[in-house]
Each structure stands twice: as structure tokens, then as C-alpha cells.
Amino acid sequence: MPEERTEQPHIVTCTAPVNIAVIKYWGKRNEDLILPINSSLSVTLHQDQLKTTTTVATSRSFQEDRIWLNGKEEDITHPRLQSCLREIRRLARKRRNDGDSGVDSASLSHKVHICSVNNFPTAAGLASSAAGFACLVYTLARVFGVEGELSGIARQGSGSACRSMYGGFVQWIMGNKEDGKDSLAQQVEPETHWPELRILVLVASAERKPVGSTSGMQTSVKTSCLLKHRAESVVPGRMVEMTEAIRKKDFAAFAELTMKDSNQFHATCLDTYPPIFYLNHVSQQIISLVHRYNKHYGETRVAYTFDAGPNAVIFTLQQHVPEFVHVVQHFFPPETNGADFIKGLPVNCASLSEELKQGIGLEPMPKGINYIISTKVGPGPCVVEDPTQQLLSSDGFPKKMM
Ligand code: DP6
């Protein structure tokens, strides 16, 4: 790359996905480096439905590093943002000193302007920090010409963000080094591996979560002996079992382990002192609904998982989507006539038999679920080539306030 001589900013835009853990990460052994007490495994969701877009601009004319998130300028001195910026610049400097990079020396001293938006509500509790930090690190790496392993840097933004650096099925290996160099994400299977797998995000509430994951897991590590037992004696075996279920595309095994691990994570929250409740009565109703639905058919067709909030993420196979979506719509009648109830991948019509409704036998809960996002497994972060998609204009400032 020739040395930059103009005042025109150097601009790069990328997108990154949300991921949903099926073996949960909960608890750190090192708060600064974000090193977990157990390994975890997740599914990367498709960016057509859920993604973060980030534009980074660098210019010698910028006075300071600045960041705008969803249209609002935020504090760039946030320690986790600073860790990501520092680590990327450090790697870029190292590459330059090693003489194996095309980065021009000027751009390393340049300040950055960062602008980032989600195509889904930030406050809906849909792991926005994972997609956000993954996108930030991926985009910064492109700007500064850094290649190779980046999940270790994304991890320092938010633990779960390291898993959003890959598509498909991804594990975060906890590692055992003090410096965290071996605490990295790795793809288990690519996004093409299990094309029939479908994901439904049931948005139960758009309110902010009561206790953030960072402080929640801190209290759990301090007070829950169930969490210690889980990390030491349960998760290692589950990582092997889950990898095997995914490799074999064994839906029943995948689904049962996903539900059990979600339940155990929420049990550790209840075992935390004072206890943390992420599930509400809507979440509990969804859990009952899934178990009754599976029981009705005498096989595991649907699985749920919940993170640090009341929204459910449902896994099922393509062939069961229309009926299950209509079951959800029947037991959680939406406010409107249902036109906006289903977003994302189109869902075919299905009729529900009286026998199935009776078999499930729950009292309908009107307006319990705001909407459903229908999606599938998707790829990792990517570069957006189309300049019209940039969030910063050619002067390096946000195009418009959203
Ligand atoms: C319940 O990655 O948000 O979603 O590392 O403190 O930023 P920090 O926490 P975060 O925790 C995610 C917790 C979880 C489970 C998971 O995604 O594995």
C-alpha cells in the first residue's frame, strides 16, 4: 500500500454475526484478560437477520479516537474498547517491525473514527456485545492490515465475542495459560454443515436485562458452588458430547444437551447469592410448551436456550418450523393480527390440530411474545465492499444520526 499523502480518510466497513451458546460461558478466572472458567460452544446466526455493521475511518487529520454506537457518540475510554484498540495497534506495529505487512507507518499513528449499528434492537438482550466487539476487532484489523488469529482480541472486548469471529458451529477453548494466549475460538463445523437446522428467536421483552452478564457472572463465581462443580465436572464432558452431536447432525442429542445446559446455567444463577433471575413467566411458559410439544410427538423436535435475559432461542429442523411457529402464535396470541409477528426467513402456513392444542394444554398468554425472528446458521464476519453501505461519510464523520 503506498504511503497515504492525502487528507482523505482510509475507510473500511465490515459486518459480524450474533452467536448463541448451546454450552454456556458463565464465569471468569481472569477479569482483565477475560479468561473463562469453562469452555463453551455456540451457533453463529445468519447475518441476513441479525448483524452488527461497523465502519472504521483513519486519517491524519483526526484529533482523537471517537466512537458512535447506534447513532450516539459513546465514551471511547471504556477499558474493553481500549483493550481492543491497543491490541490491534500492537499487532499492526509488530507486523510492521517484522517487515511482513503492507501497512504504511503513518496510519498506525492516525486516530480512528468508529461507527457501529445493529440491525436489531440493542436492548432486546440479543447478545449485541458479541457481534459488536467481533465486528469492531475484525474491522480494525482490516484497517491496520492485521491478519490471522483475532478471536483472542475479540475476547478482550466481551468473552462471547470471540465466538462471533467464525461462522457455523464454534467452540471457545478456555485454555490454561496465565496470559490467555491459548484461550481462543475455533470453528467446529462450517455454516454449510447442517443446512436443515433452523433458529427462532422469541423476543419476550425489549426491556434491558436486570443484571448484566459481566457483574452477574462475577457474583456467581464468588458465591455459587454449583457453578464451580459445573465448570470442573460437567462442562468438559458436555463439550465432547455436543461436538459429537453436531458432527453427526443428531438433532435429539443436540437439542437435549442444549436444553440441559441452559437449565443448568439458570440453576447456577439461582444458586448465586443473592440469586439472579433471568427467566420470567413467559420464559417458563415457553419451556413448558417445548417439553409438551416434544412429548406429544414422542420425539425431541424442538429445543430452547436462554441467555442473560428472558428471550428464548429455539432450535428445530426446517420441516417442523411452520407448525411450531403456529403453536407459538396460538399460545402467545400477538397484539396485532400477526402480520409483523414473524420476521426474517419466511414461514409457511400450517394448521394446528385440536389434538395438538389439547395435548399441549396450556392457557394462552396474550402478548407474551413481541415477535419471532426466523433465521438459520450463518457465516462469520465479512468485509462490505459497497461504499454506499459505509456508516461514515468521506470526511470520516457519521453519515446521519439515526
Ligand atoms: C449467558 O460475553 O456478555 O450469554 O465476557 O463479561 O462480556 P463478558 O460476558 P458476555 O457473557 C455471555 C454470557 C451468556 C452465555 C454465552 O454466551 O456463552
Boltz pocket constraint, residues with backbone or C-beta under 6 A from the ligand:
constraints:
  - pocket:
      binder: B
      contacts: [[A, 19], [A, 20], [A, 21], [A, 23], [A, 24], [A, 25], [A, 26], [A, 34], [A, 40], [A, 127], [A, 129], [A, 155], [A, 157], [A, 158], [A, 159], [A, 160], [A, 161], [A, 213], [A, 214], [A, 215], [A, 306], [A, 307], [A, 308]]
      max_distance: 6.0
